[in-house]
Each structure stands twice: as structure tokens, then as C-alpha cells.
Amino acid sequence: MSLNTLDVGQRGSRILFLHGLFGQGRNWMTIGKALADEHRITMVDLPDHGRSPWTERFDYLTVADAVAALIDASDPATVVGHSMGGKVAMLLALRHPDLVRRLVVADMSPVRYRETPGGLARYARALDHLDLSAVSGREDADRLLRAEVDDPTVRSFLLQNLRRDSGPSGWRWQANLALLERDMPLIADWPEDALDGVAPYQGPVLWVAGGRSSYVTAEYEPAMERWFPRHRKLVIKQAGHWVHSEQPEIFTEAVRRFTNG
């Protein structure tokens, strides 16, 4: 499938950014622009998000291979992935190591979670069940969503998926909410069986964790060591799961130093 991308910067090595669940490539714009003085930045809309195509079933391997098609073998990229995009980035590095110069994994582990931490399925359900016919502006959508999502920062992030439309309600959701809700167990999964015979990624890896997040804990470190033996870990204490948006300056500088190292 052909994925939608945004590009900034015209010189230096390429950095490819992959967003998390309910996100889109432009979520990385602030960090991308900050790095564009030294690097060529590509921000990707993953399938079922942003302006990229919708699919019939969520599949990490298919998504990783679709992202691989964006990278020229003669110009390997540093790949940065957050959350769901972090799993895509890790699988991309394992399946196509020649395309990944360096890897940054933001607040995600190569494991099968019992459920998505924070109960993210409820967000898809809350958005999908929102009565768009009662929405005349984003303020209305924010008010209606408040009963299900009390955190204003999370509401603002989720409502970035709301788009004007020519249909009866005048609005539509950009993300494929029905699929994301249905396939949440697959999103929480890690396709261990499909990696039988796949060698660990031998390139350098920066593993960035939010100090207040439950996605990266000591129990997951053996899995990271197994698949990514050359990793080092950075914990940003004053951040939760959305580590790059909560502490953008620290995250940007960490990526800059790692990529230039």
C-alpha cells in the first residue's frame, strides 16, 4: 500500500518518524522541524490513520513492510517510532535491517501486552460513538467527549482525528476507529511466532521510556536485550507514555545526539 508522508529538510541523513495509535505523521512536526536543519525528515501516516489507506485487518508485519517500501536501500534511515509505531519500527529493523541505520523506540517494548496500557480501546469506542450530528465545532466535540475522556490533553490529541466532511453531519473521523477497536488485541500483541529464524538487529538502538509510563518496565528488558542487543535506555522521569510531546526538548536533543553519534 502507498502510505502518506510529510517531508521537511533538504540535507543530511534521513530520519523517519512513525506515530502511535490514533496519531498521524504531522504529530512529529515540531520535533521534525527542530531536526530539519541537519537531517531530511519523513513523517509517515501509518495505515488506518491520517491520510493513509484503510485496511481490512491490522497486521504489524504488513505495516512494517509498507514502511520499508518508503526507504531506499542506498539511503538507510534512522527510524523513530512511538508506541504502536515503536513496534512497527522494531519489526522494520528486524525484517529489513539493511534499511535501518539506527533505531529509536519511544515508550514501547517488544512484548505482548495483556491489554493496551491505559485501556486504549475505550478511546476508539468513545470517538466512534460520539454523535457527530450534534457537533457544530470542535468545542462541541470536546464537551461531548469529556464524559469518557477526562484528561484535556488526551482529548485534544484524539480530536485531531476529527475532519470536516461533505456528509450529513459535516464531520468525519480520519482514523479507522471500528477496525482499531476491533483489532486492539492485535495492536497489543507482538508477533513472536512470525520472527522464528529472524536474527536480532545489530544496529544501535536508543530505547526512550517515560518515567511515569507502564509500557517500559524491568520485566520487559530481557525481550529488548534479546532482539536489540546494542540498545541503551533513556528514562525521561517527568513524562508519561507520550514522552515526545510531554518533554519535546529533551526528546529532540536525545534523538539529535543519537543520530549524529
Steps between C-alpha positions, in 0.01 A plus 500: 500500500609858442537692827457875533811689612609853591859610436709787636872569472721469194839383621662247729397145580134395496293459817167320464236563769216255580211611722300304754138391523248772402788717378622620162829601346455870564502433877880498454513840326648699789779248556545447125546871435746525789716229338453613140803730511723191500279219368240409238183424691220268388184478712278204412125449532470131588212294352155580640629836621540846352480511121625145445271220374267303723544123522287199581714368787783635713827315437835623633701310239303648211537849647875457553544384142296797371730737688804314363381589150553868586874455561760482225750220564780738397386753761418319827316707760498555870151380596316652798179332615269577790261248661331302221744667261780377725397141436483572127849651518641201689351252252628710211852480644474124557354418157694758297819577696675635190248786487539613863815691587398563860184438700322710764214331687284740703316345794429156358637149554524196268248302703139385499312718747210342683305806392591840368615695806251771582215309338540669162211303347261723692632803312414344163158409634441848642587671173303256287189545714519880509190653339657707221158635403506694829839656423514849349863561595795344679386653827181292478700184430728573796200552729328179387819297538566628852276239661720217364841669494562734792861594412489815280840425345385153391171644369688756294724230357207273411301782342777562250332212316184706444468636147245709310293294258238551231273233654183559702673576831769718347769305685685170473771311686829469315611184684337163431342483845292185452805303392723639775245412769442150358869423449630649826620153615719484186636848570590392855666188362857434386527249210762280663409188299549682170859585600616139518842491336533880490832626637522775762555850366868587541478875444503759778170552682384775735213386722320803645255446786265730685569482871127506579406242235428128534600407145870458583581316823779278631307184407518596130875564490594136417288521184674821396838342573410194293391685186710815530829418675660837421236709673535761767216631711403856582226565757345847491367519854252785458309335215233238448422294192496798258861566591587694184210745534529538878875572490571600139825687562660211689374247247620706203846544644524128579410411140743760366793372703421137427459555126817705475700265723 
